[in-house]
Amino acid sequence: MKLNRFFSGLLAASVVVTGCKSSKETTNAEPVVTAAPAQPKEVLFTVNDKPYYTDEFERVYKKNLDLVKDDSQKDLNNYLDLYIGYKLKVNKAYKLGLQDNKKYQGELKSYRNQLAKNYLTDSKVTAELLQEAYDRSLKEVRASHILIMADENATPADTLKAYNKAVEARKRVLAGEDFGKVAAELSEDPSAKENKGDLGYFSVLRMVYAFETAAFNTPKGQVSKPVRTRFGYHIIKVTDVRDNRGEITVAHIMAMKPKKQDAAEAEKAKTKIEDIYKKLLQGEDFAALAKQFSEDKSSAEKGGVLNTFSSGELTSQEFEDHAFALKNPGDMSQPFETQFGWHVVKLIEKKPVKTFEQAKTEFENRIKRDERSRLISESFTANLKKKYSVEKNKATFDLAAKTLTDSIYSMTWKMPAQSAAYAQPILTINKDKKLTGRDFLNYVSTQQNLGITAKPVAHAAEVLFDKYTNEQINAYYNENLEKEFPEFAQVMDEYRDGLLLFDLMEKEIWNRAKTDSVGLQQYYNAHKDAYQWKERAEVEIYSSTDMKKVNEARQLLLKGKDVKAIKAKLNTKDKVNIIDKTGTFETGTDAMPKLTAWKTGVSEVVKEGNYYYVVKTKKVLPAGPKTLEEAKGRVINDYQQYLENTWVDDLKKEFTVKVNTDVFEKVKKELNQ
């Protein structure tokens, strides 16, 4: 973010307004505001009659007190002067119209959206779901299921039909029939014919939320009632519950099974893995054998190492069980068979179940992408409906709903012609936000392009209006965050001004300092004494940890050999014995070894730390002034500072500043207590 660079460069010369650099970590269990006691405030100063108040000055001063390293800026008189300078620059930015720049507006909007996320959630429900997810993560459940499919938007008749079919399946299981047999016969999960409904072991955040909840809440050995998910109705049998085994990293070598049933080829694969296993027992390197012989191409090049996994993440339970059975890093399994082939597995690392604090961030992010997020948004919206008055104009809604036809399902529905009737309010939020029938119909037009499934049309109209109402209530809350939360308004004000000030500084100071060659030259000429070289030397420096090699390098230098010849003589293809560095350096810097005196010729060998050095000095340059080109970076930086300091004086002439000295004296007394 460009503002970071702005504030770091401005710290020593201006008021530090850093609240806008990162989102305030504030969440709210319910969007209900408790009014804070009003802070007494008075006008501290004006800029062209625009007032600036004591409360903002005091808040910014206190917040930045520990950040300011220059004690002079902690002096309230100096700080007020800096603060006025800051506000003068902001006023100048508005005067130049920088607030109308589209790039500025886009970045400000983007930041507000990011900051607002902290206020647009139900933290109480989020915390409950987070704790629930962590508690479940401590266990692994093995379950089987029978699925009777029913689309989320199926008609009531079709939904009831699927439900009754699930109830009948459950009755058969409770009557004593084998669950796997009933699953193979009735389940509409395509894999049920092969696995008889067995899903293996899984932990939290692996299944859709409703299914997961039912599985974790059903006691071992029992069968759940029908459970509704977006796929349909499930009957779940929990066959085992165990402690979570954590995560594991292993390497494996695989001999793949033949694609077609061929006893000879299958035996060949088994013999191959047994031969590899014998080599491993003889002490041969696992990674090397994996690279040569493993038929799992995705892991062979990495020495057989697989990505870290936990129970239920792989498609082979046999593989997982053999991997988790290994105890210590380096342990190997005997050859074993899975549906993919024959394997030998070596344990790399076992990781225990994460603590709550370790898992918190990951779980929070996954919950936001999980079906649980709907519970959070529904709870948040329900709280908003309690907070705000929401009025639906039934007459306008009925009129708008009549315009909808079955064409909304084929995405060909057209908006009705303009009519005064559709211009009437259809939804009013908190008395001050009114949305018309035309607004709702525009929403319907957008939604049909996303696909509408609710039927019949009359029901679709109600569903769409409920969704529209929820979205508009949330939008209204978002639009009024500055009114609801003073700290949100303060951060946004700071960020708004900070962005403007960055653009202003770039336009008026930074770019000018880089492009104003005449002004830069004049500044350099007036301050030459500040840009001086110390004594310098043009040198070749040779170093090594081997004193013998450095002595050899010295002898070659004395014979007049150059860098290329010395490196060719002392370095080999397999080993670099000597490293060189050439250039012009100031004596006494860390770039140069410490010699007692600098003179042309070849030095004695000197030692510093673990390294030995020999230096060939070609030329010794006396101390003296740097040219503008040599000092340009520092000169530009100093010139920028000079321009800014004189610029504030110019701004004080351009704008009229009036300080209320009596009020300022009261502020000083209060802050100095």
ZIWO-V610107 format. One record per residue. N is the residue number from 1. PHI is phi in whole degrees, -180 to 180 (999 if undefined). OMEGA is omega in radians with two decimals (999 if undefined). NEAR is the number of other C-alpha atoms within 10 Angstrom. Layout:
N/PHI/OMEGA/NEAR, N/PHI/OMEGA/NEAR
//
This chain:
1/999/-3.00/7, 2/-66/-3.09/10, 3/-67/3.12/18, 4/-59/-3.14/15, 5/-64/3.14/10, 6/-61/-3.07/17, 7/-69/-3.14/19, 8/-66/3.14/11, 9/-81/-3.04/13, 10/-97/-2.97/16, 11/-54/-3.03/16, 12/-81/-3.00/14, 13/-120/-3.04/15, 14/-149/3.08/19, 15/-68/-3.10/23, 16/-90/3.13/22, 17/-115/-2.96/21, 18/-100/-3.07/20, 19/-61/-3.07/19, 20/-87/-3.06/22, 21/-79/-3.13/17, 22/-146/-3.09/13, 23/-65/3.10/16, 24/-71/-3.07/15, 25/-84/-3.12/9, 26/-123/3.02/13, 27/-128/-3.01/16, 28/-134/-3.14/15, 29/-61/3.06/17, 30/-138/-3.13/20, 31/-77/3.14/21, 32/-120/-3.05/13, 33/-100/2.99/11, 34/-96/-3.06/8, 35/-64/3.09/9, 36/-79/3.12/8, 37/-60/-3.10/6, 38/-64/3.12/6, 39/-83/3.10/8, 40/-64/3.12/8, 41/-142/3.11/13, 42/-133/3.11/15, 43/-74/-3.14/15, 44/-87/3.07/22, 45/-158/3.09/21, 46/-127/3.00/18, 47/-122/-3.03/17, 48/52/3.10/13, 49/72/3.04/11, 50/-82/-3.03/12, 51/-82/2.98/15, 52/-126/-2.87/18, 53/-103/-3.10/15, 54/-64/-3.05/19, 55/-63/3.14/16, 56/-68/3.13/13, 57/-60/-3.12/16, 58/-65/-3.12/15, 59/-63/-3.12/11, 60/-66/3.14/18, 61/-62/-3.12/22, 62/-64/-3.08/13, 63/-66/-3.04/14, 64/-99/-3.05/15, 65/-58/-3.09/13, 66/-77/-3.12/9, 67/-83/-3.07/11, 68/-81/-3.12/16, 69/-90/-3.13/11, 70/-82/-3.09/11, 71/-60/-3.14/9, 72/-64/3.14/11, 73/-78/3.07/20, 74/-82/3.05/17, 75/-66/-3.00/11, 76/-63/3.10/18, 77/-64/3.10/14, 78/-66/-3.11/13, 79/-66/3.10/17, 80/-61/3.14/20, 81/-63/3.09/13, 82/-64/-3.11/18, 83/-66/3.08/20, 84/-63/3.09/23, 85/-59/3.11/22, 86/-61/-3.11/21, 87/-68/3.08/17, 88/-64/3.12/20, 89/-65/3.11/22, 90/-63/3.09/21, 91/-61/3.10/20, 92/-64/3.12/18, 93/-61/3.11/22, 94/-66/3.14/15, 95/-62/3.11/10, 96/-81/3.11/11, 97/78/-3.12/11, 98/-65/3.13/19, 99/-68/-3.13/18, 100/-90/-3.14/10, 101/-66/-3.06/11, 102/-65/3.13/10, 103/-64/3.10/11, 104/-62/-3.12/16, 105/-63/3.13/16, 106/-66/-3.14/11, 107/-69/3.11/14, 108/-65/3.13/18, 109/-65/3.14/13, 110/-61/3.14/12, 111/-65/-3.14/18, 112/-61/3.12/18, 113/-60/-3.14/12, 114/-67/-3.13/13, 115/-66/-3.07/20, 116/-66/-3.12/20, 117/-55/-3.13/14, 118/-69/-3.09/16, 119/-106/-3.03/22, 120/-106/-3.14/22, 121/-150/3.07/22, 122/-98/-3.03/22, 123/-68/3.13/20, 124/-66/3.13/16, 125/-66/3.12/19, 126/-60/-3.14/21, 127/-63/3.12/15, 128/-65/3.13/11, 129/-67/3.11/19, 130/-65/3.13/21, 131/-65/3.11/15, 132/-61/-3.13/13, 133/-62/-3.13/21, 134/-66/3.13/20, 135/-59/3.13/12, 136/-69/-3.10/19, 137/-64/-3.13/21, 138/-77/-3.10/17, 139/-124/2.99/19, 140/-125/-3.11/22, 141/-111/2.97/26, 142/-107/-3.05/20, 143/-142/2.99/23, 144/-119/3.14/24, 145/-144/2.99/26, 146/-120/-3.10/28, 147/-110/2.96/27, 148/-112/-2.97/25, 149/-73/3.06/22, 150/-158/-3.13/20, 151/-62/3.14/15, 152/-56/-3.09/14, 153/-106/3.09/13, 154/-64/3.12/15, 155/-66/3.11/14, 156/-53/-3.12/10, 157/-66/-3.14/9, 158/-69/3.11/14, 159/-64/3.13/18, 160/-64/3.13/13, 161/-62/3.12/14, 162/-66/3.14/21, 163/-61/-3.12/21, 164/-63/3.13/15, 165/-66/3.10/17, 166/-67/3.11/24, 167/-62/3.14/17, 168/-64/3.11/11, 169/-62/-3.14/25, 170/-64/3.14/23, 171/-60/-3.13/13, 172/-64/3.13/13, 173/-67/3.14/18, 174/-66/3.13/13, 175/-79/3.05/9, 176/120/3.13/8, 177/-70/3.13/13, 178/-66/-3.08/12, 179/-60/-3.13/24, 180/-62/-3.14/22, 181/-66/3.14/15, 182/-67/3.12/19, 183/-63/-3.14/25, 184/-62/-3.11/19, 185/-82/-2.96/14, 186/-108/-3.00/17, 187/-64/3.12/24, 188/-97/2.94/17, 189/-77/-3.05/18, 190/-56/-3.09/11, 191/-81/-3.02/14, 192/-65/-3.13/23, 193/-64/-3.13/16, 194/-92/-3.03/10, 195/-98/3.14/14, 196/55/3.06/21, 197/87/-3.08/27, 198/-75/-3.13/21, 199/-98/-3.11/15, 200/73/3.14/18, 201/-87/3.05/21, 202/-152/3.08/22, 203/-120/-3.02/25, 204/-67/3.02/21, 205/64/3.07/18, 206/-107/3.14/12, 207/-113/3.05/14, 208/-61/-2.91/15, 209/-58/-3.10/16, 210/-62/3.13/15, 211/-66/3.13/20, 212/-57/-3.11/17, 213/-60/3.14/16, 214/-64/-3.12/21, 215/-65/-3.12/27, 216/-75/-3.12/19, 217/-95/3.13/11, 218/-93/-3.13/18, 219/-62/3.12/15, 220/-56/3.10/16, 221/88/-3.10/11, 222/-106/-3.08/12, 223/-119/-3.10/22, 224/-75/2.91/17, 225/-73/3.12/17, 226/-56/-3.11/23, 227/-116/-3.10/18, 228/-90/2.96/19, 229/-129/3.14/17, 230/-68/3.12/13, 231/-89/-3.10/14, 232/146/3.12/20, 233/-107/-3.14/26, 234/-118/2.88/30, 235/-109/-3.01/27, 236/-117/3.02/25, 237/-113/3.10/27, 238/-90/-3.08/23, 239/-100/3.11/18, 240/-163/3.02/14, 241/-138/3.14/19, 242/-141/3.07/12, 243/-66/3.10/13, 244/-62/-3.09/19, 245/-86/3.13/16, 246/80/-3.13/18, 247/-116/-3.07/16, 248/-144/3.02/21, 249/-120/-3.14/19, 250/-135/2.93/23, 251/-116/3.11/25, 252/-144/2.99/25, 253/-119/-3.05/29, 254/-124/2.93/28, 255/-107/-2.98/25, 256/-75/3.05/23, 257/-70/3.06/21, 258/-65/-3.11/16, 259/-65/3.09/9, 260/-105/-3.13/8, 261/-62/-3.12/9, 262/-150/-3.03/11, 263/-60/-3.10/10, 264/-67/-3.14/10, 265/-68/3.12/15, 266/-64/3.12/19, 267/-67/3.11/12, 268/-63/3.12/16, 269/-65/3.13/20, 270/-64/3.13/21, 271/-63/-3.13/14, 272/-61/-3.10/16, 273/-68/3.11/24, 274/-68/3.10/19, 275/-66/3.11/13, 276/-64/3.14/23, 277/-63/3.11/21, 278/-63/3.10/12, 279/-63/3.12/14, 280/-63/3.13/15, 281/-67/3.11/12, 282/-82/3.06/9, 283/102/3.14/8, 284/-72/-3.02/13, 285/-72/-3.09/12, 286/-62/-3.08/23, 287/-62/-3.13/19, 288/-65/3.12/15, 289/-67/3.11/18, 290/-62/3.14/25, 291/-63/-3.10/18, 292/-81/-2.88/12, 293/-120/-3.08/17, 294/-67/-3.13/25, 295/-95/2.95/17, 296/-89/-3.01/19, 297/-63/-3.08/13, 298/-70/-3.11/11, 299/-115/-3.04/19, 300/-59/-3.10/23, 301/-65/3.13/15, 302/-97/-3.12/14, 303/73/3.12/19, 304/87/-3.05/27, 305/-73/3.11/21, 306/-100/3.03/16, 307/-62/3.11/10, 308/-58/-3.12/15, 309/-142/3.03/16, 310/-127/-3.08/19, 311/-58/3.06/22, 312/89/-3.11/18, 313/-85/3.12/14, 314/-96/-3.13/11, 315/-87/3.13/13, 316/-123/3.08/14, 317/-68/3.13/16, 318/-61/3.14/13, 319/-63/3.13/20, 320/-58/-3.09/17, 321/-64/3.11/11, 322/-67/3.14/18, 323/-66/-3.10/23, 324/-70/3.12/18, 325/-73/3.12/12, 326/-71/-2.99/20, 327/-100/-2.98/12, 328/-120/3.08/12, 329/-53/-3.09/13, 330/100/3.10/14, 331/-63/3.13/14, 332/-123/3.03/24, 333/-85/2.90/16, 334/-76/3.10/13, 335/-57/3.08/19, 336/-141/-3.02/17, 337/-111/2.96/16, 338/-128/3.13/14, 339/-67/-3.10/12, 340/-96/-3.11/16, 341/160/3.12/18, 342/-106/-3.05/23, 343/-136/2.81/27, 344/-124/-3.06/26, 345/-117/3.08/24, 346/-119/-3.14/25, 347/-78/3.06/22, 348/-97/-3.08/18, 349/-159/3.00/16, 350/-114/3.11/21, 351/-118/3.12/13, 352/-69/3.08/10, 353/-58/-3.10/17, 354/-68/3.00/14, 355/-71/3.14/10, 356/-58/-3.10/15, 357/-65/3.12/9, 358/-68/-3.06/10, 359/-90/-2.94/15, 360/-55/-3.07/17, 361/-63/3.13/12, 362/-61/-3.12/10, 363/-65/3.11/21, 364/-59/-3.13/17, 365/-66/-3.12/10, 366/-72/3.10/15, 367/-63/3.14/20, 368/-66/3.12/14, 369/-98/-3.06/11, 370/-92/3.08/17, 371/-60/3.11/15, 372/-59/-3.11/20, 373/-59/3.11/18, 374/-66/3.10/13, 375/-63/-3.14/15, 376/-65/-3.11/22, 377/-68/3.12/19, 378/-66/3.11/15, 379/-66/-3.14/20, 380/-63/-3.14/22, 381/-66/3.11/23, 382/-61/3.09/14, 383/-66/3.10/16, 384/-66/3.13/20, 385/-67/3.05/17, 386/-75/-3.06/11, 387/-76/-3.05/15, 388/-105/2.97/14, 389/-83/-3.10/12, 390/-128/-3.08/16, 391/-120/3.08/15, 392/-103/3.09/15, 393/-87/-3.02/14, 394/-62/-3.10/12, 395/-62/3.14/14, 396/-67/3.12/19, 397/-63/-3.12/22, 398/-60/3.14/15, 399/-65/3.14/14, 400/-68/-3.10/20, 401/-63/-3.13/22, 402/-66/-3.14/11, 403/-79/-3.11/13, 404/-81/3.11/20, 405/-133/3.11/16, 406/-61/-3.14/14, 407/-65/3.10/12, 408/-65/-3.13/20, 409/-78/3.11/18, 410/-99/3.11/11, 411/63/-3.12/16, 412/-117/3.14/13, 413/-65/-3.13/17, 414/-112/3.07/15, 415/-63/3.07/13, 416/-68/3.13/12, 417/-63/3.12/6, 418/-56/3.12/9, 419/-153/3.13/10, 420/-61/-3.10/8, 421/-64/-3.13/14, 422/-77/3.13/20, 423/-83/3.13/14, 424/-77/3.13/18, 425/-60/3.04/22, 426/-112/-3.11/24, 427/-148/3.10/24, 428/-125/-3.12/19, 429/-115/3.06/19, 430/55/3.07/14, 431/72/-3.00/11, 432/-112/3.05/8, 433/-115/-3.09/13, 434/-116/3.12/14, 435/-118/-3.01/18, 436/-95/3.05/20, 437/-59/3.11/25, 438/-65/3.09/22, 439/-60/-3.14/17, 440/-67/-3.13/22, 441/-66/3.03/22, 442/-61/3.10/13, 443/-63/3.11/14, 444/-60/-3.14/24, 445/-60/3.11/17, 446/-69/-3.09/12, 447/-65/-3.12/15, 448/-65/3.11/17, 449/-72/3.10/14, 450/-92/-3.14/11, 451/101/3.11/12, 452/-111/-3.08/18, 453/-115/-3.11/15, 454/-63/-3.14/18, 455/-136/-0.09/16, 456/-74/-3.03/11, 457/-60/-3.13/19, 458/-61/3.10/15, 459/-68/3.12/12, 460/-60/3.13/21, 461/-62/3.13/22, 462/-66/3.13/15, 463/-61/-3.14/15, 464/-64/-3.12/19, 465/-69/3.09/21, 466/-63/3.13/12, 467/-65/3.12/11, 468/-62/3.13/17, 469/-61/-3.14/22, 470/-61/-3.13/18, 471/-65/-3.11/12, 472/-71/3.08/17, 473/-64/3.10/22, 474/-65/3.11/16, 475/-64/3.13/12, 476/-63/3.11/17, 477/-61/3.13/20, 478/-61/-3.12/17, 479/-63/-3.05/12, 480/-109/-3.13/11, 481/-59/-3.14/17, 482/-62/3.11/17, 483/-76/-3.06/12, 484/-75/-2.99/17, 485/-127/-3.14/16, 486/-57/-3.11/13, 487/-67/3.09/15, 488/-66/3.13/20, 489/-62/-3.13/15, 490/-65/-3.14/17, 491/-64/3.13/22, 492/-65/3.10/19, 493/-62/-3.14/15, 494/-65/3.14/17, 495/-67/3.12/22, 496/-58/-3.14/21, 497/-67/-3.13/21, 498/-63/3.09/24, 499/-63/3.12/24, 500/-61/-3.10/26, 501/-66/3.07/24, 502/-60/-3.14/22, 503/-62/3.14/20, 504/-66/-3.13/19, 505/-62/3.12/19, 506/-63/-3.10/14, 507/-74/-2.97/12, 508/-92/-3.02/16, 509/-120/-2.96/18, 510/-64/3.14/20, 511/-65/3.14/12, 512/-63/-3.13/18, 513/-63/-3.13/22, 514/-80/-3.01/17, 515/-104/-3.11/11, 516/-83/-3.06/11, 517/-65/-3.14/11, 518/-67/3.14/10, 519/-63/-3.14/14, 520/-65/3.13/21, 521/-64/3.13/16, 522/-64/3.12/11, 523/-64/3.12/16, 524/-62/-3.12/21, 525/-60/-3.10/12, 526/-81/-3.06/10, 527/-131/-3.08/12, 528/-56/-3.08/15, 529/-62/-3.12/11, 530/-82/-3.05/13, 531/-124/-3.04/18, 532/-122/2.96/14, 533/-81/2.87/17, 534/-82/3.05/17, 535/-58/-3.10/15, 536/-128/3.10/19, 537/-140/3.04/22, 538/-92/-2.90/17, 539/-137/2.84/21, 540/-117/-3.11/19, 541/-117/3.12/21, 542/-117/-3.09/23, 543/-139/3.09/23, 544/-167/3.02/21, 545/-83/-3.12/16, 546/-102/-3.10/14, 547/-60/-3.12/18, 548/-61/-3.12/12, 549/-68/3.12/19, 550/-68/3.07/24, 551/-62/3.08/17, 552/-63/3.11/14, 553/-61/3.13/27, 554/-64/3.13/23, 555/-64/3.11/14, 556/-66/3.10/16, 557/-64/3.13/21, 558/-64/3.10/13, 559/-88/3.08/9, 560/88/-3.14/11, 561/-73/-3.13/13, 562/-94/-3.09/11, 563/-56/-3.08/19, 564/-61/-3.11/9, 565/-68/-3.12/13, 566/-66/-3.14/21, 567/-68/3.11/17, 568/-65/-3.11/11, 569/-77/-2.96/14, 570/-99/3.14/16, 571/-100/3.08/14, 572/-117/3.13/10, 573/-62/-3.06/6, 574/-98/-3.05/6, 575/-145/3.05/8, 576/-97/-3.11/11, 577/-92/-3.05/17, 578/-136/3.09/21, 579/-122/-3.12/16, 580/-117/3.04/16, 581/-145/-3.13/13, 582/-124/3.10/14, 583/150/3.10/9, 584/-111/-3.04/16, 585/-132/3.03/19, 586/-74/3.11/18, 587/-69/-3.14/19, 588/91/3.12/13, 589/-85/3.14/11, 590/-66/-3.14/9, 591/-73/-3.07/11, 592/-117/2.99/17, 593/-67/-3.06/19, 594/-86/3.07/15, 595/-100/-3.14/16, 596/-67/3.11/8, 597/-153/-3.13/7, 598/-107/3.09/17, 599/-151/-3.11/14, 600/-65/-3.14/14, 601/116/-3.07/14, 602/-101/-3.10/18, 603/-79/2.93/20, 604/-73/3.07/13, 605/-76/3.10/17, 606/-120/3.14/17, 607/-117/3.02/16, 608/-137/-3.08/10, 609/64/-3.13/6, 610/-94/-3.03/9, 611/-111/3.02/14, 612/-111/-3.08/21, 613/-131/2.88/29, 614/-134/-3.03/25, 615/-124/2.97/27, 616/-104/-3.13/21, 617/-97/-3.13/19, 618/-86/-3.08/15, 619/-156/3.04/15, 620/-108/-3.09/18, 621/-106/-3.11/17, 622/-72/3.04/12, 623/-63/-3.14/12, 624/177/-3.08/13, 625/-70/3.01/15, 626/-81/3.00/16, 627/-74/3.10/14, 628/-58/-3.11/17, 629/-64/-3.13/8, 630/-68/-3.08/13, 631/-108/-2.90/17, 632/-58/-3.11/17, 633/-59/-3.13/12, 634/-70/3.13/13, 635/-64/3.12/23, 636/-60/-3.14/22, 637/-61/3.13/15, 638/-68/3.13/17, 639/-67/3.07/23, 640/-59/-3.14/20, 641/-64/3.12/19, 642/-62/3.14/14, 643/-61/-3.12/16, 644/-65/-3.12/19, 645/-64/3.14/14, 646/-74/-3.14/10, 647/-64/3.12/16, 648/-60/3.09/17, 649/-62/3.11/11, 650/-66/3.14/11, 651/-66/3.11/16, 652/-66/3.05/15, 653/-82/-3.11/10, 654/-75/-3.13/12, 655/-113/3.11/15, 656/-94/-3.13/13, 657/-111/3.09/17, 658/-126/3.14/14, 659/-101/3.06/16, 660/-85/-3.02/12, 661/-63/3.13/11, 662/-64/3.12/9, 663/-65/-3.13/16, 664/-63/3.10/19, 665/-63/3.10/13, 666/-65/3.12/12, 667/-62/-3.14/18, 668/-62/3.13/14, 669/-62/-3.11/9, 670/-66/-3.09/10, 671/-75/-3.12/11, 672/-89/-3.14/8, 673/-69/999/5
//
